[in-house]
């Protein structure tokens, strides 16, 4: 009798392109609002948008599952 195949979970590449994991395991993402219409925004606002933000809470937990290279 054949054994059932075990499939590895693939990394979600769409998420991997948007989020980076630090050494501590926290997830870093880019801030929204820097894509277009930048002439309306003040220099201060654009400068603050350059900084990244952390993904927190339940969303971070779900993202970690999706980023595992093989589960």
LUMLUMSE-850668 format. One record per residue (C-alpha): x negated, z, y. Coordinates in steps of 0.05 Angstrom, whole numbers, padded with zeros to 5 digits, always signed. Example, Ala and Ser with C-alpha at 12.3 -4.5 7.8 and 13.67 -1.06 7.14 Angstrom:
2
-00246+00156-00090/-00273+00143-00021/
% end
This chain:
71
+00000+00000+00000/-00027-00019+00069/-00042+00034+00121/-00005+00026+00187/-00050+00001+00243/-00069+00051+00296/-00069+00020+00365/-00113+00044+00422/-00081+00055+00489/-00110+00007+00540/-00132+00028+00609/-00083+00006+00662/-00127-00041+00702/-00080-00045+00761/-00087+00030+00771/-00162+00030+00757/-00172-00018+00815/-00135+00028+00864/-00160+00097+00842/-00229+00126+00830/-00243+00190+00790/-00294+00240+00817/-00341+00280+00772/-00294+00340+00775/-00236+00297+00751/-00198+00293+00817/-00170+00225+00834/-00187+00191+00900/-00143+00137+00932/-00144+00096+00996/-00095+00114+01050/-00037+00067+01064/-00028+00032+01131/-00092-00008+01140/-00069-00075+01114/-00040-00108+01176/-00012-00096+01246/-00076-00060+01266/-00072-00080+01339/-00013-00033+01350/-00049+00026+01320/-00096+00070+01360/-00170+00073+01344/-00163+00146+01324/-00108+00130+01275/-00147+00072+01244/-00209+00116+01239/-00170+00171+01203/-00141+00120+01155/-00211+00101+01133/-00218+00168+01098/-00191+00171+01028/-00138+00219+01002/-00131+00257+00937/-00077+00244+00886/-00045+00311+00871/+00006+00344+00827/+00045+00311+00771/+00026+00242+00795/-00048+00258+00783/-00032+00282+00713/+00004+00217+00697/-00051+00175+00728/-00104+00209+00684/-00065+00190+00622/-00062+00117+00645/-00136+00116+00660/-00160+00141+00593/-00203+00086+00562/-00176+00097+00492/-00128+00150+00469/
% end
